[in-house]
Amino acid sequence: MFSIVIPLYNKQHTIGRTLQSVLQQQYENFEVLIINDGSTDSSLEAVATCSDSRIRIISTENAGVSAARNIGLKHAQYQWIAFLDADDWWDDSFLRVMATLIEQFSEHAIIATSRTHVFQTYEQRYLHKFLPKKGEVGALDHFQVISEGLPSMHTCSTIFNRSLFKTEAPFKIGMEMHEDHELWMRLAVSNSVLFLNSPLAFYNKQNKHSASSKQLSEKDFHQLVATIKEVNVKISAEQKVTFKKYYRRFIVFSFLKNKKHYSTIEKSVLEQQVKSLLTPSDMWLLRIPSFIPLSPLYRWLKRNISS
């Protein structure tokens, strides 16, 4: 039923818990593909402590998480794919609940549950205004959801029917940031997300740099903008309205946050690339000095970019 793809790069302290959460699932018809992406620590030794015939290890030279996930997908034997990171984990009922949802809602190819973000000193459940009520199931439009906050899809809490993946490399190889969000946008063109509002997955934020602290490379920025343009011509008029709200905010904020790392030429090329997506006032905002504090800036953008 399930192929669980786990990219592994230097996660010796967390892969054990991740694997145990999979092996302790109440639903047992699955395989685990560990894609060792050139780990240099004791990650493989940690995997070896979890002896189970359902585990397969595939070792490659380090090529990044996108390449590792693509390799796992290529070797997967089952129809439903989960991409679980090596420091996240599941409630022991996760796969059982997913199997039930597949049976009840066979027309859906993307199924997700809610998740808990686990920080150093506290935990925070994923919340969103468009979610169904707690414990209930509903179909979500990805573009509406991201217009108001974080996506309902996450690698730790979502399963995908392999029929969605028309190419051998659905994750863009070489992307270092937002490679999952880039794919979610493309998948959402033709698919809603069946969402169960019960937190059955755990996203480990204790040892990860948050998105707000990472640098979005100029190359990744170009790829995301190209995908936004590609997707925007394929979706409905109603979706275009909500999607525009998302990408205007994303482009302006990302540019302001990262432009200090870009050369003058890179900034100029990016400005030309995004010009057709933004309003004149948005383009003016790109000139704001990069020393402006990010948190109040993001809140301002969220309030003032409405469509």
Residue pairs with C-beta under 8 A, 6 or more apart in sequence:
1 27
1 29
1 30
1 78
1 79
1 80
1 95
1 99
1 102
2 27
2 29
2 30
2 31
2 78
2 80
2 81
2 82
2 95
2 98
2 99
2 159
3 30
3 31
3 33
3 72
3 76
3 77
3 78
3 80
3 81
3 82
3 162
4 22
4 30
4 31
4 32
4 33
4 82
4 84
5 33
5 35
5 68
5 69
5 72
5 73
5 76
5 81
5 82
5 83
5 84
6 15
6 18
6 19
6 32
6 33
6 34
6 35
6 72
6 84
6 85
6 86
7 35
7 37
7 65
7 68
7 69
7 72
7 83
7 85
7 86
8 15
8 34
8 35
8 36
8 37
8 39
8 43
8 44
8 47
8 68
8 86
9 36
9 37
9 38
9 39
9 43
9 62
9 65
9 68
9 86
10 39
10 40
10 41
10 43
11 18
11 39
11 41
11 43
11 86
11 87
12 39
12 41
12 42
12 43
12 45
12 46
13 46
13 207
14 86
14 87
14 204
14 207
15 43
15 46
15 47
15 86
15 87
16 46
16 47
16 49
16 50
17 89
18 84
18 85
18 86
18 87
18 88
18 89
19 32
19 47
19 50
19 55
20 50
20 89
21 89
21 90
21 91
21 92
22 30
22 32
22 84
22 90
23 32
23 50
23 52
23 54
24 92
25 90
25 92
25 93
25 94
25 95
25 96
26 92
26 93
26 95
26 96
27 95
27 96
27 98
27 99
29 99
30 54
30 78
30 95
31 54
31 55
31 56
31 76
31 77
31 78
32 52
32 54
32 55
32 56
33 56
33 58
33 72
33 75
33 76
34 47
34 55
34 56
34 57
34 58
35 58
35 60
35 68
35 69
35 71
35 72
36 43
36 44
36 57
36 58
36 59
36 60
37 60
37 62
37 63
37 64
37 65
37 67
37 68
38 59
38 60
38 61
38 62
38 63
43 86
44 57
44 59
47 55
47 57
56 75
58 71
58 72
58 75
60 67
60 68
60 71
63 173
64 173
64 174
64 175
64 176
65 171
65 179
66 169
66 171
66 172
66 173
66 174
66 175
66 179
67 169
67 171
67 173
69 83
69 171
70 168
70 169
70 170
70 171
70 173
72 83
73 81
73 162
73 165
73 168
73 170
74 168
76 162
78 162
79 161
79 162
79 163
80 98
80 102
80 159
80 160
80 161
80 162
81 159
81 160
81 161
81 162
81 165
82 158
82 159
82 160
83 155
83 158
83 160
83 180
84 90
84 155
84 156
85 155
85 156
85 204
87 204
87 207
87 208
88 155
88 156
88 201
88 202
88 203
88 204
89 156
89 201
89 202
89 204
90 156
90 200
90 201
90 202
91 199
91 200
91 201
91 202
93 200
94 113
94 200
94 201
97 113
97 196
97 198
97 200
98 111
98 113
98 159
101 108
101 111
101 137
101 194
101 196
102 111
105 111
105 137
105 194
108 139
108 191
108 192
108 193
108 194
109 160
109 161
109 163
109 164
109 191
110 153
110 158
110 159
110 160
110 161
110 164
110 187
110 191
110 192
110 193
110 194
111 158
111 159
111 193
111 194
111 195
111 196
112 152
112 153
112 154
112 157
112 158
112 159
112 193
112 194
112 195
112 196
113 157
113 158
113 195
113 196
113 197
113 198
113 199
113 200
113 201
114 125
114 126
114 131
114 157
114 195
114 196
114 197
114 198
114 199
114 200
114 201
115 125
115 126
115 154
115 156
115 157
115 199
115 200
115 201
115 202
115 203
116 123
116 124
116 125
116 126
116 199
116 201
116 202
116 203
117 123
117 124
117 125
117 126
117 203
117 205
118 202
118 203
118 204
118 205
118 206
119 205
119 206
120 206
125 199
126 150
126 152
126 154
126 199
128 145
128 148
128 149
128 150
128 152
129 148
129 149
130 140
130 144
130 145
130 148
131 138
131 140
131 152
131 195
131 197
132 138
132 195
132 196
132 197
133 197
134 197
134 198
135 197
135 198
136 196
136 197
137 194
137 195
137 196
137 197
138 194
138 195
138 197
139 192
139 193
139 194
139 195
140 152
140 192
140 193
140 194
140 195
141 188
141 192
141 193
141 239
141 242
142 151
142 152
142 153
142 184
142 185
142 187
142 188
142 192
142 193
143 188
143 235
143 239
143 242
143 243
143 246
144 239
144 242
145 151
145 152
145 193
146 242
146 243
146 246
147 242
147 243
147 245
147 246
151 181
151 184
152 193
152 195
153 180
153 184
153 193
154 180
154 201
154 203
155 180
156 201
156 202
156 203
157 200
157 201
157 203
158 193
160 187
164 170
164 187
164 191
170 183
170 186
171 179
171 180
171 183
172 179
172 182
172 183
172 223
174 219
175 182
175 219
175 220
175 223
176 217
176 220
177 211
177 214
177 215
177 216
177 217
177 220
178 211
178 216
178 220
178 224
179 220
181 224
182 223
182 224
182 227
185 227
185 228
185 231
186 227
186 230
186 231
188 231
189 231
189 234
189 235
212 257
212 294
215 258
215 261
216 254
216 257
216 258
218 261
218 262
218 266
218 270
221 254
221 255
221 258
221 270
222 270
222 273
224 250
225 251
225 270
225 273
225 274
225 277
226 273
228 243
228 247
228 251
228 277
229 276
229 277
231 243
232 240
232 243
232 244
232 247
232 277
235 243
241 307
244 277
244 307
245 305
245 306
245 307
247 277
248 277
248 278
248 279
248 282
248 305
249 301
249 302
249 305
251 274
251 277
251 278
251 282
252 278
252 282
252 285
252 286
252 301
252 305
253 294
253 297
253 298
253 301
255 270
255 271
255 274
255 286
256 285
256 286
256 288
256 290
256 292
256 294
256 297
257 290
257 294
259 267
259 286
259 290
260 290
262 270
271 283
271 286
275 283
278 286
282 305
288 297
